[in-house]
């Protein structure tokens, strides 16, 4: 029998199995929250579609025919498989397990997400993560992602948006470089230095800095332009110049003295700044594994991040 004809008969198969299990149409009807006549009609329809008698009915008992015994075996397998399918779905909803797809900007993934993975995997041993590093503004649905992080001032409409942290840039250099070339005291002095800049567009050489209501623009030059903050950071630590770096990428070097802030009373204005938002579709039945990652990232990277 083809699937199109078989699907409407599934309730009939259930009714038949429950009649045999309980020993009567009345008991099966109570179990299925139906009337005995409705259950009887379902069994009769099944027999009519199959063209065989499944139950021998008497006033006192029901007896399975040979065909009925064979069909009953398949019914039991079908019900067991259905129960297993439902249990599997419930486990995904109630227990964190399965794969989660997360897309984040490259620097965020490398500097912020990657160090947290051992703790996440230890906490949730049944959850796998597919981590995509991409600086383009992706869409959770169109790009087939469960979650994504986007850096923007205003999150897009139509998604749940949870703020993780502010993404600011700072100007830094190594003590050795500043000892050799001097420390700029005003933005215009940057034009006399080797600067490590983004290099994605010609405008990236035009640095803008703000202090209060005052905005200064300066065209910088340097021997290295790179659109990956990790490379700019390593070049800065190697004494190659003054770099614009995400604050989170520079914080370790600033803390241990390998880097020093330059023009710390000025705010660097440029791309990839704003709030890092965690985005996902507004699904009330969010899988437990996705919910676990959302809560974990908010705990560790949110406005009040954990100290671990």
C-alpha beads as a LAMMPS data file, in Angstrom:
LAMMPS data file: protein, C-alpha beads

308 atoms
307 bonds

1 atom types
1 bond types

-500.0 500.0 xlo xhi
-500.0 500.0 ylo yhi
-500.0 500.0 zlo zhi

Masses

1 110.0

Atoms # bond

1 1 1 0.000 0.000 0.000
2 1 1 1.375 3.412 -0.919
3 1 1 1.970 6.107 1.706
4 1 1 -0.875 8.349 0.536
5 1 1 -3.417 5.573 1.234
6 1 1 -1.672 4.398 4.391
7 1 1 -1.488 7.690 6.295
8 1 1 -5.249 8.056 6.952
9 1 1 -5.251 4.515 8.345
10 1 1 -2.757 5.229 11.134
11 1 1 -5.498 6.054 13.692
12 1 1 -7.229 2.833 12.648
13 1 1 -4.065 0.843 13.336
14 1 1 -3.824 2.448 16.781
15 1 1 -7.466 1.644 17.508
16 1 1 -6.967 -1.973 16.427
17 1 1 -3.869 -2.391 18.605
18 1 1 -5.609 -0.899 21.642
19 1 1 -8.689 -3.100 21.202
20 1 1 -6.458 -6.178 21.265
21 1 1 -4.420 -4.787 24.161
22 1 1 -7.453 -4.014 26.354
23 1 1 -9.639 -6.897 25.187
24 1 1 -12.704 -4.825 24.278
25 1 1 -13.935 -1.898 22.222
26 1 1 -15.255 -0.183 25.344
27 1 1 -11.922 -0.297 27.195
28 1 1 -10.035 0.838 24.105
29 1 1 -12.465 3.722 23.671
30 1 1 -11.788 4.903 27.242
31 1 1 -8.057 4.756 26.602
32 1 1 -8.354 6.687 23.342
33 1 1 -10.912 9.175 24.680
34 1 1 -13.428 8.080 22.034
35 1 1 -16.760 6.268 21.882
36 1 1 -16.923 2.481 21.431
37 1 1 -18.821 2.948 18.182
38 1 1 -16.077 5.240 16.830
39 1 1 -13.389 2.677 17.695
40 1 1 -15.459 -0.067 16.082
41 1 1 -15.788 1.982 12.898
42 1 1 -12.016 2.542 12.775
43 1 1 -11.311 -1.193 13.062
44 1 1 -13.991 -1.959 10.467
45 1 1 -12.456 0.603 8.090
46 1 1 -9.023 -0.993 8.532
47 1 1 -10.432 -4.427 7.740
48 1 1 -12.276 -3.042 4.729
49 1 1 -9.157 -1.362 3.333
50 1 1 -7.053 -4.500 3.869
51 1 1 -9.770 -6.830 2.599
52 1 1 -9.300 -9.303 5.474
53 1 1 -10.914 -10.021 8.831
54 1 1 -8.550 -9.058 11.688
55 1 1 -10.823 -9.809 14.646
56 1 1 -13.305 -12.632 15.136
57 1 1 -16.086 -11.060 17.214
58 1 1 -18.416 -13.014 19.519
59 1 1 -20.691 -11.766 22.251
60 1 1 -18.154 -12.722 24.910
61 1 1 -14.713 -12.297 23.395
62 1 1 -12.538 -11.091 20.565
63 1 1 -10.177 -13.457 18.779
64 1 1 -7.344 -12.509 16.452
65 1 1 -7.314 -14.032 13.012
66 1 1 -4.019 -15.143 11.486
67 1 1 -3.914 -11.897 9.501
68 1 1 -4.769 -9.985 12.672
69 1 1 -1.787 -11.469 14.534
70 1 1 0.571 -10.440 11.747
71 1 1 -0.857 -6.921 11.511
72 1 1 -0.719 -6.560 15.295
73 1 1 3.017 -7.263 15.301
74 1 1 3.584 -4.448 12.833
75 1 1 1.284 -2.152 14.811
76 1 1 3.336 -2.701 17.948
77 1 1 6.544 -1.889 16.055
78 1 1 4.902 1.226 14.643
79 1 1 3.755 2.447 18.064
80 1 1 7.177 1.742 19.582
81 1 1 8.878 3.717 16.792
82 1 1 6.421 6.599 17.246
83 1 1 7.098 6.666 20.981
84 1 1 10.852 6.658 20.386
85 1 1 10.540 9.533 17.918
86 1 1 8.540 11.601 20.408
87 1 1 10.949 10.799 23.233
88 1 1 13.873 11.901 21.078
89 1 1 12.184 15.210 20.329
90 1 1 11.340 15.768 23.980
91 1 1 14.936 15.079 24.992
92 1 1 16.122 17.772 22.589
93 1 1 13.647 20.178 24.180
94 1 1 14.334 19.252 27.780
95 1 1 17.985 18.121 27.803
96 1 1 20.765 20.018 25.994
97 1 1 21.930 17.716 23.227
98 1 1 22.634 17.818 19.509
99 1 1 24.392 20.362 17.306
100 1 1 24.105 24.152 17.541
101 1 1 25.189 26.404 14.653
102 1 1 26.698 29.734 15.723
103 1 1 28.062 32.427 13.381
104 1 1 30.196 35.256 14.757
105 1 1 32.595 37.918 13.440
106 1 1 36.144 36.612 13.075
107 1 1 37.742 38.565 15.915
108 1 1 34.859 37.803 18.279
109 1 1 35.095 34.104 17.509
110 1 1 38.856 33.957 17.889
111 1 1 39.292 36.189 20.940
112 1 1 36.017 35.845 22.860
113 1 1 34.227 32.620 21.891
114 1 1 37.130 30.215 21.363
115 1 1 38.562 30.545 24.915
116 1 1 35.149 29.661 26.373
117 1 1 34.654 26.424 24.443
118 1 1 36.362 24.028 26.886
119 1 1 34.079 25.216 29.707
120 1 1 30.988 24.985 27.514
121 1 1 31.769 21.457 26.327
122 1 1 32.513 20.336 29.863
123 1 1 29.210 21.723 31.100
124 1 1 27.191 20.297 28.197
125 1 1 28.838 17.031 27.070
126 1 1 25.954 16.120 24.719
127 1 1 26.069 19.384 22.747
128 1 1 28.171 19.855 19.602
129 1 1 28.978 23.266 18.133
130 1 1 29.433 24.314 14.514
131 1 1 31.218 27.675 14.759
132 1 1 31.300 29.874 11.653
133 1 1 33.611 32.910 11.550
134 1 1 32.259 35.523 9.154
135 1 1 32.363 39.313 9.235
136 1 1 29.411 39.685 6.865
137 1 1 25.984 40.611 8.294
138 1 1 24.375 37.171 8.195
139 1 1 20.738 36.254 8.753
140 1 1 19.847 33.384 11.130
141 1 1 17.176 31.972 8.820
142 1 1 18.605 32.687 5.353
143 1 1 22.100 31.515 6.354
144 1 1 20.843 28.468 8.287
145 1 1 22.230 29.441 11.693
146 1 1 20.690 28.814 15.104
147 1 1 22.445 31.834 16.604
148 1 1 24.640 34.636 15.401
149 1 1 26.486 37.606 16.821
150 1 1 26.219 40.893 14.958
151 1 1 27.971 44.132 15.863
152 1 1 25.670 47.067 15.237
153 1 1 24.122 50.049 16.976
154 1 1 20.590 48.803 16.334
155 1 1 19.705 45.100 16.036
156 1 1 17.487 44.058 13.110
157 1 1 13.758 43.743 13.636
158 1 1 12.114 40.350 13.748
159 1 1 14.679 38.576 15.934
160 1 1 15.321 38.156 19.621
161 1 1 18.330 40.401 20.307
162 1 1 20.335 40.002 23.527
163 1 1 23.222 42.436 24.165
164 1 1 26.549 40.810 24.941
165 1 1 28.991 43.704 25.276
166 1 1 30.063 47.009 23.778
167 1 1 32.684 46.691 21.046
168 1 1 35.086 49.628 21.174
169 1 1 38.425 50.127 19.440
170 1 1 41.561 51.512 21.045
171 1 1 44.897 52.742 19.707
172 1 1 47.877 50.792 21.062
173 1 1 51.577 50.361 20.548
174 1 1 54.374 48.438 22.222
175 1 1 56.613 50.192 24.766
176 1 1 59.610 49.524 22.497
177 1 1 57.981 51.240 19.518
178 1 1 56.954 54.256 21.589
179 1 1 60.412 54.426 23.127
180 1 1 61.930 54.513 19.650
181 1 1 59.436 56.831 17.904
182 1 1 57.847 58.780 20.731
183 1 1 54.246 58.893 21.962
184 1 1 51.756 61.025 19.978
185 1 1 50.074 63.699 22.085
186 1 1 47.556 64.882 19.459
187 1 1 45.713 63.016 16.664
188 1 1 47.572 64.874 13.898
189 1 1 50.857 63.470 15.192
190 1 1 49.733 60.016 14.030
191 1 1 50.602 61.062 10.464
192 1 1 54.285 60.885 11.462
193 1 1 54.033 57.302 12.716
194 1 1 53.777 53.803 11.289
195 1 1 50.143 52.857 11.738
196 1 1 48.572 49.432 11.352
197 1 1 45.117 49.878 9.887
198 1 1 42.187 47.828 8.630
199 1 1 42.794 48.170 4.907
200 1 1 39.434 46.953 3.588
201 1 1 38.623 50.282 1.893
202 1 1 40.649 53.396 1.007
203 1 1 38.790 55.209 3.780
204 1 1 40.395 52.968 6.400
205 1 1 43.534 55.104 6.199
206 1 1 41.485 58.066 7.348
207 1 1 41.300 57.761 11.118
208 1 1 38.746 59.803 13.020
209 1 1 39.024 60.438 16.745
210 1 1 36.630 62.226 19.063
211 1 1 37.078 63.932 22.395
212 1 1 33.917 65.527 23.691
213 1 1 32.413 67.549 20.840
214 1 1 35.696 67.759 18.958
215 1 1 36.403 65.363 16.070
216 1 1 39.800 65.155 14.410
217 1 1 40.613 63.374 11.146
218 1 1 44.084 62.258 10.123
219 1 1 45.391 60.241 7.189
220 1 1 47.701 57.553 8.492
221 1 1 50.304 55.499 6.697
222 1 1 52.085 52.276 7.490
223 1 1 53.680 49.215 5.983
224 1 1 50.925 46.831 7.088
225 1 1 47.212 46.969 6.408
226 1 1 45.221 43.901 7.475
227 1 1 41.532 43.157 7.995
228 1 1 42.190 40.691 10.836
229 1 1 42.713 42.121 14.302
230 1 1 44.764 39.101 15.365
231 1 1 47.398 39.888 12.732
232 1 1 47.427 43.577 13.654
233 1 1 47.803 42.633 17.321
234 1 1 50.812 40.388 16.648
235 1 1 52.389 43.093 14.496
236 1 1 51.870 45.629 17.270
237 1 1 53.485 43.323 19.812
238 1 1 56.374 42.948 17.359
239 1 1 56.995 46.732 17.578
240 1 1 55.790 47.492 14.040
241 1 1 53.631 50.513 14.858
242 1 1 50.454 51.946 16.326
243 1 1 47.353 49.833 15.683
244 1 1 43.609 50.249 15.936
245 1 1 42.458 47.160 17.828
246 1 1 39.231 45.900 19.393
247 1 1 39.492 46.610 23.112
248 1 1 38.903 42.929 23.924
249 1 1 41.831 41.931 21.683
250 1 1 44.184 44.410 23.341
251 1 1 43.138 43.976 26.979
252 1 1 45.581 41.164 27.834
253 1 1 48.550 43.053 26.374
254 1 1 47.513 46.235 28.157
255 1 1 47.107 44.365 31.433
256 1 1 50.575 42.784 31.367
257 1 1 52.410 45.806 29.988
258 1 1 53.202 44.478 26.516
259 1 1 50.991 47.219 25.069
260 1 1 50.304 50.834 25.950
261 1 1 47.333 52.991 25.038
262 1 1 47.930 55.852 22.636
263 1 1 45.726 58.962 22.818
264 1 1 43.668 57.261 25.518
265 1 1 41.548 60.381 26.063
266 1 1 40.362 60.200 22.435
267 1 1 37.753 57.772 21.082
268 1 1 38.589 56.019 17.830
269 1 1 35.673 56.109 15.356
270 1 1 35.511 53.351 12.751
271 1 1 33.760 50.212 11.491
272 1 1 32.971 47.101 13.548
273 1 1 31.979 49.123 16.581
274 1 1 28.742 49.243 18.538
275 1 1 27.019 46.557 20.568
276 1 1 27.616 42.859 19.990
277 1 1 24.099 41.411 19.816
278 1 1 23.230 37.738 20.114
279 1 1 20.438 37.122 17.582
280 1 1 18.060 34.216 17.072
281 1 1 14.543 33.716 15.658
282 1 1 11.650 34.296 18.082
283 1 1 10.865 30.596 18.546
284 1 1 9.036 29.790 21.771
285 1 1 10.134 26.154 21.455
286 1 1 13.848 26.963 21.363
287 1 1 15.792 23.656 21.502
288 1 1 17.457 23.006 24.835
289 1 1 20.936 22.940 23.252
290 1 1 20.406 26.377 21.692
291 1 1 18.989 27.730 24.948
292 1 1 22.008 26.344 26.813
293 1 1 24.423 28.196 24.520
294 1 1 22.400 31.428 24.750
295 1 1 22.453 31.315 28.553
296 1 1 26.139 30.390 28.621
297 1 1 27.183 33.276 26.357
298 1 1 25.078 35.757 28.313
299 1 1 26.613 34.486 31.540
300 1 1 30.190 34.758 30.307
301 1 1 30.048 37.696 27.887
302 1 1 26.943 39.622 28.912
303 1 1 26.753 42.993 30.671
304 1 1 27.819 41.282 33.912
305 1 1 30.185 38.588 32.635
306 1 1 31.437 35.796 34.823
307 1 1 34.919 36.030 36.194
308 1 1 35.966 32.593 34.899

Bonds

1 1 1 2
2 1 2 3
3 1 3 4
4 1 4 5
5 1 5 6
6 1 6 7
7 1 7 8
8 1 8 9
9 1 9 10
10 1 10 11
11 1 11 12
12 1 12 13
13 1 13 14
14 1 14 15
15 1 15 16
16 1 16 17
17 1 17 18
18 1 18 19
19 1 19 20
20 1 20 21
21 1 21 22
22 1 22 23
23 1 23 24
24 1 24 25
25 1 25 26
26 1 26 27
27 1 27 28
28 1 28 29
29 1 29 30
30 1 30 31
31 1 31 32
32 1 32 33
33 1 33 34
34 1 34 35
35 1 35 36
36 1 36 37
37 1 37 38
38 1 38 39
39 1 39 40
40 1 40 41
41 1 41 42
42 1 42 43
43 1 43 44
44 1 44 45
45 1 45 46
46 1 46 47
47 1 47 48
48 1 48 49
49 1 49 50
50 1 50 51
51 1 51 52
52 1 52 53
53 1 53 54
54 1 54 55
55 1 55 56
56 1 56 57
57 1 57 58
58 1 58 59
59 1 59 60
60 1 60 61
61 1 61 62
62 1 62 63
63 1 63 64
64 1 64 65
65 1 65 66
66 1 66 67
67 1 67 68
68 1 68 69
69 1 69 70
70 1 70 71
71 1 71 72
72 1 72 73
73 1 73 74
74 1 74 75
75 1 75 76
76 1 76 77
77 1 77 78
78 1 78 79
79 1 79 80
80 1 80 81
81 1 81 82
82 1 82 83
83 1 83 84
84 1 84 85
85 1 85 86
86 1 86 87
87 1 87 88
88 1 88 89
89 1 89 90
90 1 90 91
91 1 91 92
92 1 92 93
93 1 93 94
94 1 94 95
95 1 95 96
96 1 96 97
97 1 97 98
98 1 98 99
99 1 99 100
100 1 100 101
101 1 101 102
102 1 102 103
103 1 103 104
104 1 104 105
105 1 105 106
106 1 106 107
107 1 107 108
108 1 108 109
109 1 109 110
110 1 110 111
111 1 111 112
112 1 112 113
113 1 113 114
114 1 114 115
115 1 115 116
116 1 116 117
117 1 117 118
118 1 118 119
119 1 119 120
120 1 120 121
121 1 121 122
122 1 122 123
123 1 123 124
124 1 124 125
125 1 125 126
126 1 126 127
127 1 127 128
128 1 128 129
129 1 129 130
130 1 130 131
131 1 131 132
132 1 132 133
133 1 133 134
134 1 134 135
135 1 135 136
136 1 136 137
137 1 137 138
138 1 138 139
139 1 139 140
140 1 140 141
141 1 141 142
142 1 142 143
143 1 143 144
144 1 144 145
145 1 145 146
146 1 146 147
147 1 147 148
148 1 148 149
149 1 149 150
150 1 150 151
151 1 151 152
152 1 152 153
153 1 153 154
154 1 154 155
155 1 155 156
156 1 156 157
157 1 157 158
158 1 158 159
159 1 159 160
160 1 160 161
161 1 161 162
162 1 162 163
163 1 163 164
164 1 164 165
165 1 165 166
166 1 166 167
167 1 167 168
168 1 168 169
169 1 169 170
170 1 170 171
171 1 171 172
172 1 172 173
173 1 173 174
174 1 174 175
175 1 175 176
176 1 176 177
177 1 177 178
178 1 178 179
179 1 179 180
180 1 180 181
181 1 181 182
182 1 182 183
183 1 183 184
184 1 184 185
185 1 185 186
186 1 186 187
187 1 187 188
188 1 188 189
189 1 189 190
190 1 190 191
191 1 191 192
192 1 192 193
193 1 193 194
194 1 194 195
195 1 195 196
196 1 196 197
197 1 197 198
198 1 198 199
199 1 199 200
200 1 200 201
201 1 201 202
202 1 202 203
203 1 203 204
204 1 204 205
205 1 205 206
206 1 206 207
207 1 207 208
208 1 208 209
209 1 209 210
210 1 210 211
211 1 211 212
212 1 212 213
213 1 213 214
214 1 214 215
215 1 215 216
216 1 216 217
217 1 217 218
218 1 218 219
219 1 219 220
220 1 220 221
221 1 221 222
222 1 222 223
223 1 223 224
224 1 224 225
225 1 225 226
226 1 226 227
227 1 227 228
228 1 228 229
229 1 229 230
230 1 230 231
231 1 231 232
232 1 232 233
233 1 233 234
234 1 234 235
235 1 235 236
236 1 236 237
237 1 237 238
238 1 238 239
239 1 239 240
240 1 240 241
241 1 241 242
242 1 242 243
243 1 243 244
244 1 244 245
245 1 245 246
246 1 246 247
247 1 247 248
248 1 248 249
249 1 249 250
250 1 250 251
251 1 251 252
252 1 252 253
253 1 253 254
254 1 254 255
255 1 255 256
256 1 256 257
257 1 257 258
258 1 258 259
259 1 259 260
260 1 260 261
261 1 261 262
262 1 262 263
263 1 263 264
264 1 264 265
265 1 265 266
266 1 266 267
267 1 267 268
268 1 268 269
269 1 269 270
270 1 270 271
271 1 271 272
272 1 272 273
273 1 273 274
274 1 274 275
275 1 275 276
276 1 276 277
277 1 277 278
278 1 278 279
279 1 279 280
280 1 280 281
281 1 281 282
282 1 282 283
283 1 283 284
284 1 284 285
285 1 285 286
286 1 286 287
287 1 287 288
288 1 288 289
289 1 289 290
290 1 290 291
291 1 291 292
292 1 292 293
293 1 293 294
294 1 294 295
295 1 295 296
296 1 296 297
297 1 297 298
298 1 298 299
299 1 299 300
300 1 300 301
301 1 301 302
302 1 302 303
303 1 303 304
304 1 304 305
305 1 305 306
306 1 306 307
307 1 307 308
